[in-house]
């Protein structure tokens, strides 16, 4: 299993406070973040068990979802719905995106 799989699970823990806040404040955005975040984790795991083009496609899906997670974070921060994630959590997300970019080439 790829190391970013574990990093993605750690990111889920980092995002729990944001998810909890959105669940109470904005159900649609909560649902979107929940789906994007689960897609990152699940598609990384699924890609690890695939071959050739199927593997790349799972990683592309995970990459798109990771970028969506980042966009939701940026949006809620600018809307002042939630404070920015820690630098460590942002680094995890950047690491996931960077690794997935390399894996999809």
Biotite code that builds the C-alpha atoms (Angstrom):
import biotite.structure as struc

atoms = struc.array([
    struc.Atom([0.000, 0.000, 0.000], chain_id="A", res_id=1, res_name="UNK", atom_name="CA", element="C"),
    struc.Atom([1.256, 3.474, -0.825], chain_id="A", res_id=2, res_name="UNK", atom_name="CA", element="C"),
    struc.Atom([2.455, 5.686, 2.005], chain_id="A", res_id=3, res_name="UNK", atom_name="CA", element="C"),
    struc.Atom([0.006, 8.411, 0.906], chain_id="A", res_id=4, res_name="UNK", atom_name="CA", element="C"),
    struc.Atom([-2.820, 6.059, 1.855], chain_id="A", res_id=5, res_name="UNK", atom_name="CA", element="C"),
    struc.Atom([-1.793, 6.448, 5.510], chain_id="A", res_id=6, res_name="UNK", atom_name="CA", element="C"),
    struc.Atom([-1.266, 10.184, 4.966], chain_id="A", res_id=7, res_name="UNK", atom_name="CA", element="C"),
    struc.Atom([-4.798, 10.443, 3.556], chain_id="A", res_id=8, res_name="UNK", atom_name="CA", element="C"),
    struc.Atom([-6.220, 8.705, 6.634], chain_id="A", res_id=9, res_name="UNK", atom_name="CA", element="C"),
    struc.Atom([-4.318, 11.118, 8.845], chain_id="A", res_id=10, res_name="UNK", atom_name="CA", element="C"),
    struc.Atom([-5.773, 14.002, 6.835], chain_id="A", res_id=11, res_name="UNK", atom_name="CA", element="C"),
    struc.Atom([-9.259, 12.673, 7.582], chain_id="A", res_id=12, res_name="UNK", atom_name="CA", element="C"),
    struc.Atom([-8.501, 13.070, 11.282], chain_id="A", res_id=13, res_name="UNK", atom_name="CA", element="C"),
    struc.Atom([-7.258, 16.617, 10.663], chain_id="A", res_id=14, res_name="UNK", atom_name="CA", element="C"),
    struc.Atom([-10.463, 17.487, 8.829], chain_id="A", res_id=15, res_name="UNK", atom_name="CA", element="C"),
    struc.Atom([-12.849, 16.090, 11.463], chain_id="A", res_id=16, res_name="UNK", atom_name="CA", element="C"),
    struc.Atom([-13.345, 19.488, 13.170], chain_id="A", res_id=17, res_name="UNK", atom_name="CA", element="C"),
    struc.Atom([-14.178, 21.119, 9.833], chain_id="A", res_id=18, res_name="UNK", atom_name="CA", element="C"),
    struc.Atom([-16.558, 18.289, 8.945], chain_id="A", res_id=19, res_name="UNK", atom_name="CA", element="C"),
    struc.Atom([-18.274, 18.594, 12.333], chain_id="A", res_id=20, res_name="UNK", atom_name="CA", element="C"),
    struc.Atom([-18.728, 22.327, 11.848], chain_id="A", res_id=21, res_name="UNK", atom_name="CA", element="C"),
    struc.Atom([-20.061, 21.981, 8.311], chain_id="A", res_id=22, res_name="UNK", atom_name="CA", element="C"),
    struc.Atom([-22.452, 19.230, 9.363], chain_id="A", res_id=23, res_name="UNK", atom_name="CA", element="C"),
    struc.Atom([-24.140, 21.725, 11.690], chain_id="A", res_id=24, res_name="UNK", atom_name="CA", element="C"),
    struc.Atom([-23.799, 24.806, 9.520], chain_id="A", res_id=25, res_name="UNK", atom_name="CA", element="C"),
    struc.Atom([-23.934, 23.817, 5.837], chain_id="A", res_id=26, res_name="UNK", atom_name="CA", element="C"),
    struc.Atom([-25.239, 20.331, 5.066], chain_id="A", res_id=27, res_name="UNK", atom_name="CA", element="C"),
    struc.Atom([-24.573, 20.552, 1.324], chain_id="A", res_id=28, res_name="UNK", atom_name="CA", element="C"),
    struc.Atom([-20.958, 21.597, 1.761], chain_id="A", res_id=29, res_name="UNK", atom_name="CA", element="C"),
    struc.Atom([-20.535, 18.957, 4.469], chain_id="A", res_id=30, res_name="UNK", atom_name="CA", element="C"),
    struc.Atom([-21.790, 16.299, 2.067], chain_id="A", res_id=31, res_name="UNK", atom_name="CA", element="C"),
    struc.Atom([-19.496, 17.503, -0.708], chain_id="A", res_id=32, res_name="UNK", atom_name="CA", element="C"),
    struc.Atom([-16.432, 17.503, 1.556], chain_id="A", res_id=33, res_name="UNK", atom_name="CA", element="C"),
    struc.Atom([-17.347, 14.112, 3.000], chain_id="A", res_id=34, res_name="UNK", atom_name="CA", element="C"),
    struc.Atom([-17.699, 12.594, -0.479], chain_id="A", res_id=35, res_name="UNK", atom_name="CA", element="C"),
    struc.Atom([-14.489, 14.187, -1.801], chain_id="A", res_id=36, res_name="UNK", atom_name="CA", element="C"),
    struc.Atom([-12.464, 13.141, 1.233], chain_id="A", res_id=37, res_name="UNK", atom_name="CA", element="C"),
    struc.Atom([-13.735, 9.568, 1.160], chain_id="A", res_id=38, res_name="UNK", atom_name="CA", element="C"),
    struc.Atom([-13.009, 9.457, -2.580], chain_id="A", res_id=39, res_name="UNK", atom_name="CA", element="C"),
    struc.Atom([-9.374, 10.368, -1.939], chain_id="A", res_id=40, res_name="UNK", atom_name="CA", element="C"),
    struc.Atom([-8.896, 7.549, 0.561], chain_id="A", res_id=41, res_name="UNK", atom_name="CA", element="C"),
    struc.Atom([-10.919, 4.928, -1.285], chain_id="A", res_id=42, res_name="UNK", atom_name="CA", element="C"),
    struc.Atom([-9.485, 5.595, -4.741], chain_id="A", res_id=43, res_name="UNK", atom_name="CA", element="C"),
    struc.Atom([-5.919, 5.530, -3.441], chain_id="A", res_id=44, res_name="UNK", atom_name="CA", element="C"),
    struc.Atom([-6.641, 2.150, -1.849], chain_id="A", res_id=45, res_name="UNK", atom_name="CA", element="C"),
    struc.Atom([-8.383, 0.855, -4.955], chain_id="A", res_id=46, res_name="UNK", atom_name="CA", element="C"),
    struc.Atom([-5.565, 2.068, -7.205], chain_id="A", res_id=47, res_name="UNK", atom_name="CA", element="C"),
    struc.Atom([-3.052, 0.094, -5.178], chain_id="A", res_id=48, res_name="UNK", atom_name="CA", element="C"),
    struc.Atom([-4.814, -3.107, -6.234], chain_id="A", res_id=49, res_name="UNK", atom_name="CA", element="C"),
    struc.Atom([-5.166, -2.264, -9.930], chain_id="A", res_id=50, res_name="UNK", atom_name="CA", element="C"),
    struc.Atom([-2.875, -2.539, -12.928], chain_id="A", res_id=51, res_name="UNK", atom_name="CA", element="C"),
    struc.Atom([-1.838, -0.191, -15.746], chain_id="A", res_id=52, res_name="UNK", atom_name="CA", element="C"),
    struc.Atom([-4.601, 2.116, -16.956], chain_id="A", res_id=53, res_name="UNK", atom_name="CA", element="C"),
    struc.Atom([-7.064, 1.157, -14.248], chain_id="A", res_id=54, res_name="UNK", atom_name="CA", element="C"),
    struc.Atom([-4.549, 2.116, -11.582], chain_id="A", res_id=55, res_name="UNK", atom_name="CA", element="C"),
    struc.Atom([-3.867, 5.471, -13.227], chain_id="A", res_id=56, res_name="UNK", atom_name="CA", element="C"),
    struc.Atom([-7.603, 6.172, -13.521], chain_id="A", res_id=57, res_name="UNK", atom_name="CA", element="C"),
    struc.Atom([-8.187, 5.511, -9.791], chain_id="A", res_id=58, res_name="UNK", atom_name="CA", element="C"),
    struc.Atom([-5.315, 7.840, -8.963], chain_id="A", res_id=59, res_name="UNK", atom_name="CA", element="C"),
    struc.Atom([-6.720, 10.507, -11.309], chain_id="A", res_id=60, res_name="UNK", atom_name="CA", element="C"),
    struc.Atom([-10.035, 10.293, -9.514], chain_id="A", res_id=61, res_name="UNK", atom_name="CA", element="C"),
    struc.Atom([-8.281, 10.573, -6.148], chain_id="A", res_id=62, res_name="UNK", atom_name="CA", element="C"),
    struc.Atom([-6.324, 13.566, -7.449], chain_id="A", res_id=63, res_name="UNK", atom_name="CA", element="C"),
    struc.Atom([-9.467, 15.374, -8.553], chain_id="A", res_id=64, res_name="UNK", atom_name="CA", element="C"),
    struc.Atom([-11.059, 14.708, -5.186], chain_id="A", res_id=65, res_name="UNK", atom_name="CA", element="C"),
    struc.Atom([-7.969, 15.903, -3.307], chain_id="A", res_id=66, res_name="UNK", atom_name="CA", element="C"),
    struc.Atom([-8.079, 19.140, -5.278], chain_id="A", res_id=67, res_name="UNK", atom_name="CA", element="C"),
    struc.Atom([-11.757, 19.443, -4.404], chain_id="A", res_id=68, res_name="UNK", atom_name="CA", element="C"),
    struc.Atom([-10.934, 19.014, -0.701], chain_id="A", res_id=69, res_name="UNK", atom_name="CA", element="C"),
    struc.Atom([-8.400, 21.829, -1.043], chain_id="A", res_id=70, res_name="UNK", atom_name="CA", element="C"),
    struc.Atom([-10.930, 24.049, -2.827], chain_id="A", res_id=71, res_name="UNK", atom_name="CA", element="C"),
    struc.Atom([-13.561, 23.470, -0.145], chain_id="A", res_id=72, res_name="UNK", atom_name="CA", element="C"),
    struc.Atom([-11.012, 24.331, 2.527], chain_id="A", res_id=73, res_name="UNK", atom_name="CA", element="C"),
    struc.Atom([-10.056, 27.526, 0.712], chain_id="A", res_id=74, res_name="UNK", atom_name="CA", element="C"),
    struc.Atom([-13.709, 28.458, 0.286], chain_id="A", res_id=75, res_name="UNK", atom_name="CA", element="C"),
    struc.Atom([-14.734, 27.944, 3.919], chain_id="A", res_id=76, res_name="UNK", atom_name="CA", element="C"),
    struc.Atom([-11.703, 29.894, 5.121], chain_id="A", res_id=77, res_name="UNK", atom_name="CA", element="C"),
    struc.Atom([-12.487, 32.845, 2.874], chain_id="A", res_id=78, res_name="UNK", atom_name="CA", element="C"),
    struc.Atom([-16.159, 32.720, 3.852], chain_id="A", res_id=79, res_name="UNK", atom_name="CA", element="C"),
    struc.Atom([-15.004, 32.736, 7.479], chain_id="A", res_id=80, res_name="UNK", atom_name="CA", element="C"),
    struc.Atom([-16.901, 29.531, 8.174], chain_id="A", res_id=81, res_name="UNK", atom_name="CA", element="C"),
    struc.Atom([-13.823, 27.849, 9.636], chain_id="A", res_id=82, res_name="UNK", atom_name="CA", element="C"),
    struc.Atom([-10.245, 28.718, 10.535], chain_id="A", res_id=83, res_name="UNK", atom_name="CA", element="C"),
    struc.Atom([-7.487, 27.514, 8.195], chain_id="A", res_id=84, res_name="UNK", atom_name="CA", element="C"),
    struc.Atom([-6.177, 24.023, 8.711], chain_id="A", res_id=85, res_name="UNK", atom_name="CA", element="C"),
    struc.Atom([-2.841, 23.656, 10.418], chain_id="A", res_id=86, res_name="UNK", atom_name="CA", element="C"),
    struc.Atom([0.288, 23.970, 8.305], chain_id="A", res_id=87, res_name="UNK", atom_name="CA", element="C"),
    struc.Atom([0.853, 20.257, 8.906], chain_id="A", res_id=88, res_name="UNK", atom_name="CA", element="C"),
    struc.Atom([-2.561, 19.365, 7.487], chain_id="A", res_id=89, res_name="UNK", atom_name="CA", element="C"),
    struc.Atom([-2.031, 21.620, 4.464], chain_id="A", res_id=90, res_name="UNK", atom_name="CA", element="C"),
    struc.Atom([1.342, 19.935, 3.917], chain_id="A", res_id=91, res_name="UNK", atom_name="CA", element="C"),
    struc.Atom([-0.324, 16.508, 4.030], chain_id="A", res_id=92, res_name="UNK", atom_name="CA", element="C"),
    struc.Atom([-2.836, 17.581, 1.417], chain_id="A", res_id=93, res_name="UNK", atom_name="CA", element="C"),
    struc.Atom([-0.075, 19.043, -0.776], chain_id="A", res_id=94, res_name="UNK", atom_name="CA", element="C"),
    struc.Atom([1.911, 15.821, -0.409], chain_id="A", res_id=95, res_name="UNK", atom_name="CA", element="C"),
    struc.Atom([-1.096, 13.732, -1.449], chain_id="A", res_id=96, res_name="UNK", atom_name="CA", element="C"),
    struc.Atom([-1.739, 15.949, -4.473], chain_id="A", res_id=97, res_name="UNK", atom_name="CA", element="C"),
    struc.Atom([1.932, 15.991, -5.471], chain_id="A", res_id=98, res_name="UNK", atom_name="CA", element="C"),
    struc.Atom([2.259, 12.228, -5.231], chain_id="A", res_id=99, res_name="UNK", atom_name="CA", element="C"),
    struc.Atom([-0.932, 11.651, -7.193], chain_id="A", res_id=100, res_name="UNK", atom_name="CA", element="C"),
    struc.Atom([0.215, 14.050, -9.915], chain_id="A", res_id=101, res_name="UNK", atom_name="CA", element="C"),
    struc.Atom([3.384, 11.964, -10.307], chain_id="A", res_id=102, res_name="UNK", atom_name="CA", element="C"),
    struc.Atom([1.425, 8.708, -10.317], chain_id="A", res_id=103, res_name="UNK", atom_name="CA", element="C"),
    struc.Atom([-0.967, 9.877, -13.023], chain_id="A", res_id=104, res_name="UNK", atom_name="CA", element="C"),
    struc.Atom([1.726, 10.856, -15.546], chain_id="A", res_id=105, res_name="UNK", atom_name="CA", element="C"),
])
